[in-house]
Amino acid sequence: MTWNPARLPDLTGRVYAVTGATGGIGYFAAEQLASAGAEVVLASRSPEKIEVAARAIRGQVPRAVTSGVAVDLVSLASVREGAEQLSVLPRLDGIFLNGGPMHFSARETTEDGLPLMVGAHTVANVALVAGILSARAEDPGVPLRVVHASAGFVQRFRRDLSRPRPAPRTGIGAYVDAKTRTEVFAYELDRRARAAGLPIASILTRPGVGVDAKTPERPGIRDSSVAYRRNPYTPWAQGKDAAAWSGVRALVDPDATGGEFYGPKRVAGPPVRLDPSAHTARPGAGVAERIWVELEELAGVTLPVPRG
């Protein structure tokens, strides 16, 4: 089907959680979901920013229904608490794992001593998913979509996953490694869920390039009070509202299925179904299993999704 980001399906009665929902792509994904009638759970580390985002959404969608969950992705204790709060919701149709620090660093660490990029962008999400799925193990409820945010860098800068690599020396290298492992985990989660007959669809997205200069203003989200980031790709890029389209499509497109990958064809544009990257979707014998186990150990969890 031809997907129109401006004409979403009626989402009345559905509930979606978005991490990093107080700014950028996460905020606009939440706003778009609310505009189609969904209840949106805004997940972010700052309760104050959650309220700012909720007010901004109501400014665009006066009848929007939102709630908030405090989740700091650099703290596994905070992630566990956030997962517990999400687990007791009467309904959860999907979660967009969009959050994570964007000041690339190869030296900073999380509160748990993990390298910042893999800790916040990958391990925290593994812990969050584990907490949600563990609570649904006995009563799965409505089918759940788990949408993972990746990046075009994964395809451009391929990592050799056949053996453990030394820690990246640059921030961008650390970010690519984190997103590469995100992709491997996402595909393996979908394979295991299918094999176990679980109502879980794990879907990957990439946003393309979203820049402040082309992003519409929202009070406290994108205005003179918010720091402006320059970007050399601005002439070819899109606003962060358009960069949110891929995640929203993966969450709500009735024709989307687990194991698929959505994003613009290039750096900007409407989301289309993309071909998965072979080195993450089919990384070789034992690689996905090894990375899965490593991520479980780093997160301190055991995902309730048995190997098929």
N, C-alpha and C positions, 0 to 999 in steps of 0.2 A: 504494500500500500504506500501511497505518497503521504508522508508525515508533515503536518502543518503545525509548527510550534505555537502558532497563535490561536489554534483551535483544538484544545485538548479535550479528551473525552470527559464526560460528566463524572467527577470523582466524589460526589456527595456520599457521605457515609464511610469513606476510606480514610485511613490514618497513615501518614508517612513521617518518618524521622529524618532529619538532615543534620549532619555534623558540620561544624563551621558555618552555621546558619546566620551568624551576626555580621557577615560582610561578604563582599565579592560574589563568587559563583554560588556559594551556599545560600546566601540571602536571596538571590534572585530565583534559585530553584524553589525555595520555600514560598516566595511570593507567587510564582507561577502555579504551584500546586494549590495554594489557597484560592487563587482566582478561578480554579475549576471546581471548587467546592470541597476540597479535601481538608481535613483537620491536619495541621502540621505541628510536629514536635520539634522545637528549635533546640538543638544541642550545641552547647558552646561552654567554654570555661568560665565566662563572666555572666552572672545573673543580671547585672546592670545592662550589659549589651544585649542580652536576650530581650529585655523589656524594650530597649530602643528599637530593635528589629521588629518586635511585635507591633509597636506603634506605627512603624513605617509601613508594614504590611497592611494594617487597618486603614492607613491613609490611602492606599491603592484599592483595597478590597474591604470596604467598611464592615461587612458581616463575617470577616475571616475568623476562624476558630483556631487559636494557637495555644500551645503550652510550652513549657521550657524544662530542659534537663541539663544540669551542670555536668559537663564532661570535659576534663582537661586531658588531652591526649598525650601529654608528657608525664602523666602520673597514672600508673596502672591501678593504684588504689581508687583514684577518681573514676577511671574507666569502669572498674567493677561496680562502683556505686551507681554510675549512670546506667549500666546494663541492668542492674536490679530494678531501677525505676522504669526503664523501658519494658522490662519483662512483665510488670504488673498492669500494664495498660490493657483495657478490655479488648483492644484490637490493635494490630499493627500489620499493615499490608506491605510495607517496604521500608528500607533504610538506605539512604544515600551516604556512603562513606567518603565524604568530600573534604573533611577538615584536615588540618596539619600545617605546621609552620612553613612559611615560604621564604624565610631568610636562610638560604642554603648554607649548611655548615657541615664540615667533616670532623670538627673537634668538639663541638658542644655535645652534651649528653642530656638524657631525660632525668627525671627525679630518681629513676631506678638504675641509673648508671649505664643505660643503653645509648649507643650512638643516636643522636637526635633524629636524623632522617628516617632510619629504619624503625626506630623506637616509636615515633609519633605517626608516621605514615603507614606502617605495616603492622608492627607488633601490637600497637594499641587497638587497631581495627580487628585483629585476630581475637584479642581478649574481649572486645565488645560483642563480636559475633558469637563467640563461645558462650558468653553470659546469656544472650538472648535465646540461642538455640537450646541451651541446657534447660531453661525454664519452659520451653515448648516441647520437650522430649516426650512427655506423656500425653499432652493434648496440643497437637500442632496448630489447631485453630485454622484461620484463613491462610491460604498460600502466602508465602513470604518471598519478596524479591530483595536480594542483597546486591546493591549496586556499588561497584568499586571504581574509584577515580584513578586512572592511570595518566600517562603523558606520552606525547609523540616521541620524546627522547628515547623511550624503550626500544622502539623500532629503529631509530637512527643510530643509537650507540649500543649495539648488542653486547651483552655480557655473556661470557662463557660460564655456564651453570654446571658444567660437568664435574667441577671440583670446587671446594671452598676457595674464595678469593681473599687476598689481603684487604684490609680496610682501605676504602678509597681515600686518596690524598686530597681531593678537592670536594667542595660542597656540591657541585653539580654531579660529580661521580657518585657521591653518597646518595643523592636524590634519585639518580637513575637506578642504582642498585636497589633502593627501597621500592620503587615502582615496578621494577622487574620482578621482585619477589611478590609484590602485590598481585601481579598478573598470574604468576604460577599458582599462588594460593587460590585465586578466584576460579581458575579453570579446574583445579583439583577439587575445590568445594563443590562445584557443579557436578563433576563426575561422580563423586561419592554420594551426593544427595540423590542423583538419578539411580545409582546402583541400589541404594537403600530404599527407594520408593518414597522419599520424603518430599513434601510439598514446598521445596525451596528452589528458587531459581537464582543462580549467581551470575551476574552480568557485568561486563566491563565497559567503561566509557573513557573517552578522552575529550577534553573540552575544546581543543584548539587553543588559540591565543586570545585571551580576553584582556583588554587594557582599560585603565581608568579613563583615558581621554575620550573613549567612545561609550562609556557607561552612563546611563541616565541617572540623574540626581535623585536621591532619597534622603530625607533628614536623618543625620547621624550615621548614614551608611556610605553615601557618596555626596559630599557637599564640602563647603569651605572649611569645615571643622575636621575633616578627615585628610590625613597625609596623602599626597598625590605621588604616584609612582610613574616615572618616565619609562618608556619602553621603545626600543628601536624598531619593533615590528608594528608600531601603531598604524602606518599607512595601509598595511595589508590585514590588520587584525579586526576584531569585533569587540563589542562591549561585553562586560561580564554577564549581562542579562542574556545575550546570545550564547555565551560560553556555557551557560547553565542548561541549554536545551538538550544536550546529550544525556545528562543525568536524568532529567525529567522524562525523556522518552524511554529510557531503560526502565524507569520505575512504573510507567503507566501505559505504554503502548500495549494494547491487547494482543498484538501479534508477536511481541518480543518473547524470546524463550531463553532459558539458561544456557550459558556457554557462548552467547553472542557478544559482539563488540560494536559499540556505537560511537560515532564522532563525525566531525566534518571531514570532507575528503582532503582538505588541505589545512591551512591555519585558521580558516573561518568558514562559516556557512552552516546550513541546516544539517542536523545529524542524519547520517545514513548508516546502514549496516556495513561494517568493515570486515575485511578478512583478518582473522586472528594472526598474531605473530607466531610463527612455527616454533621459535626457540622458547616461548613461554607456554604456548598451548600444548606442545608436544616436545618437552625438553629432553627426552631421552630416558632410558631405563633407570628407574630408581631416583631420578633427580627430583621429581615432584614430591615423592614420599620423603626424601631427605629434607627438603625445604619445609614441608609441612611439619615434620617432627621438630626441626630447629625452631620454627616459629612458635609452636606449642610450648616448647621449653622456655623460650625467652618470655612468652606471655604468662607462663605459669598456669596453663590451662590444658584441658583435654577436650577437644571438640567432640560433641556427641554425634559424629557422622562417621560411621565405620568405613574402613577401606573396602571397596567393592571387590 
